[in-house]
């Protein structure tokens, strides 16, 4: 969804509310793609704060389906976003500042790109389906939350094998 700010910048009013919606169906960060389960419409408040300056504010929430870090089962994660940003039009910006505001093209605001950036930094670092998730068996791949596979999962650090040998030698005595 694109929002054109020319009306706000050229008009006599100093504030406009834009009903907004997210068009994206998945959050794709280049490595992973997380489906969007729920997205609610929200309102973007835009305030003219100078000749070519606009302050935008909005808040909302999106629910993503993200796999559990241990067992890979999908988990619905609700992510709230809150945007409060100032946009300066007709300003010669350095390349770094231009990249930070890649959601502005001319006088248009790309709502999906704006919200994408907010969601990307708000995704939790560790996603678990439940606190006591047992994960997958490293031998056969069975989900240990569902069934016990019976595999021998005792994996010892090869650097510690010397101590294991010493213990085995003492048992023989």
C-alpha positions as CSV (number, residue, x, y, z in Angstrom):
1,X,0.0,0.0,0.0
2,X,1.3,3.4,-1.0
3,X,0.4,6.7,0.8
4,X,1.0,10.0,-1.1
5,X,2.0,12.9,1.2
6,X,1.7,15.6,-1.5
7,X,-1.8,16.5,-0.3
8,X,-0.6,17.0,3.3
9,X,2.5,19.0,2.2
10,X,0.6,21.3,-0.2
11,X,-2.6,21.7,1.8
12,X,-3.5,24.1,4.5
13,X,-4.0,21.3,7.1
14,X,-1.3,20.1,9.4
15,X,-2.6,16.6,10.1
16,X,-4.1,13.8,8.1
17,X,-5.1,10.2,9.1
18,X,-4.6,7.5,6.6
19,X,-6.4,4.1,7.1
20,X,-3.7,1.5,6.3
21,X,-3.5,-2.2,5.8
22,X,-0.5,-4.5,5.2
23,X,-0.5,-6.3,1.8
24,X,2.2,-8.7,2.6
25,X,1.3,-12.4,3.0
26,X,4.6,-13.5,4.4
27,X,7.6,-11.9,6.1
28,X,10.6,-12.8,4.0
29,X,14.0,-11.8,5.4
30,X,16.1,-13.3,2.6
31,X,16.8,-16.5,4.7
32,X,13.5,-17.4,6.1
33,X,9.9,-16.8,5.1
34,X,7.3,-16.6,7.8
35,X,3.6,-16.6,6.8
36,X,1.4,-13.8,8.1
37,X,-1.6,-15.4,9.9
38,X,-3.4,-12.3,11.0
39,X,-3.1,-8.6,10.2
40,X,-5.4,-5.9,11.5
41,X,-6.0,-2.6,9.8
42,X,-4.5,0.4,11.5
43,X,-4.3,4.2,11.1
44,X,-1.2,6.2,10.2
45,X,-1.3,9.7,11.6
46,X,0.8,12.2,9.6
47,X,1.7,15.6,10.9
48,X,3.3,18.4,8.9
49,X,6.1,19.7,11.1
50,X,7.9,21.9,8.5
51,X,7.9,22.9,4.9
52,X,9.0,19.5,3.6
53,X,8.9,17.6,6.9
54,X,6.3,15.0,8.0
55,X,6.1,13.1,11.3
56,X,4.3,9.7,11.0
57,X,2.9,7.6,13.8
58,X,1.1,4.3,13.9
59,X,0.8,1.2,15.9
60,X,-0.7,-2.2,15.3
61,X,0.0,-5.9,15.4
62,X,0.7,-8.8,13.1
63,X,0.6,-12.6,13.9
64,X,3.3,-14.7,12.2
65,X,3.8,-18.4,12.0
66,X,7.4,-19.1,13.0
67,X,8.9,-22.6,13.6
68,X,9.9,-23.6,17.1
69,X,13.7,-23.4,17.5
70,X,13.9,-26.9,19.0
71,X,11.1,-29.1,17.3
72,X,10.3,-27.0,14.2
73,X,6.5,-27.1,14.9
74,X,4.8,-23.8,13.8
75,X,4.2,-21.3,16.6
76,X,1.9,-18.3,16.2
77,X,3.8,-15.2,17.4
78,X,2.0,-11.9,17.9
79,X,4.3,-9.0,17.1
80,X,3.2,-5.5,18.1
81,X,4.8,-2.6,16.2
82,X,4.9,1.1,17.0
83,X,6.2,3.6,14.5
84,X,7.2,7.2,15.3
85,X,9.4,8.7,12.6
86,X,10.2,12.0,10.9
87,X,10.5,12.1,7.1
88,X,12.2,15.0,5.3
89,X,11.4,15.4,1.6
90,X,13.7,17.2,-0.9
91,X,16.7,16.7,1.4
92,X,20.0,15.5,0.0
93,X,20.7,12.5,2.2
94,X,23.8,10.4,2.4
95,X,23.6,6.9,1.1
96,X,23.4,5.5,4.7
97,X,20.4,7.6,5.6
98,X,18.8,6.8,2.2
99,X,19.0,3.1,3.0
100,X,17.5,3.5,6.4
101,X,14.4,5.1,4.9
102,X,13.9,2.8,1.9
103,X,10.2,2.9,2.5
104,X,10.1,6.5,1.0
105,X,10.0,6.9,-2.8
106,X,9.5,10.6,-3.8
107,X,6.4,11.7,-1.8
108,X,5.1,8.1,-1.4
109,X,5.3,6.0,1.7
110,X,5.4,2.2,1.2
111,X,3.5,0.9,4.2
112,X,4.6,-2.7,3.7
113,X,8.3,-1.7,3.7
114,X,7.8,0.5,6.8
115,X,6.1,-2.3,8.7
116,X,8.6,-4.9,7.4
117,X,11.5,-3.1,9.0
118,X,9.6,-2.8,12.3
119,X,8.6,-6.5,12.3
120,X,12.1,-7.6,11.4
121,X,13.7,-6.0,14.5
122,X,10.8,-7.2,16.8
123,X,11.0,-10.9,16.1
124,X,12.1,-12.7,19.3
125,X,15.5,-14.3,19.3
126,X,14.3,-17.6,20.6
127,X,11.0,-19.1,19.6
128,X,9.7,-22.1,21.6
129,X,6.4,-23.9,21.2
130,X,6.4,-24.4,25.0
131,X,8.9,-23.9,27.8
132,X,9.8,-27.6,28.2
133,X,10.1,-28.4,24.5
134,X,12.3,-31.5,24.1
135,X,13.2,-30.8,20.4
136,X,14.2,-33.4,17.8
137,X,16.2,-36.5,18.3
138,X,19.7,-35.8,16.8
139,X,19.9,-39.4,15.6
140,X,16.6,-40.2,13.9
141,X,14.8,-36.8,13.9
142,X,11.7,-37.9,15.8
143,X,9.9,-35.1,17.6
144,X,10.5,-35.9,21.3
145,X,7.5,-34.0,22.4
146,X,5.3,-36.5,20.6
147,X,7.1,-39.8,21.1
148,X,10.2,-41.3,22.5
149,X,12.4,-43.0,19.8
150,X,14.7,-45.1,22.0
151,X,17.9,-43.9,20.2
152,X,21.2,-43.7,22.1
153,X,21.6,-40.0,22.3
154,X,24.7,-40.0,24.6
155,X,27.1,-38.0,22.5
156,X,30.3,-37.4,24.4
157,X,32.8,-34.7,23.6
158,X,35.7,-36.4,21.8
159,X,38.2,-34.3,23.8
160,X,36.8,-36.0,27.0
161,X,37.4,-39.5,25.7
162,X,40.7,-39.7,27.6
163,X,38.8,-39.3,30.9
164,X,36.3,-42.0,29.8
165,X,39.2,-44.4,29.1
166,X,40.7,-43.7,32.6
167,X,37.4,-44.4,34.3
168,X,37.0,-47.6,32.3
169,X,40.5,-48.7,33.4
170,X,39.6,-48.2,37.1
171,X,36.5,-50.2,36.7
172,X,38.5,-53.2,35.6
173,X,40.6,-53.2,38.8
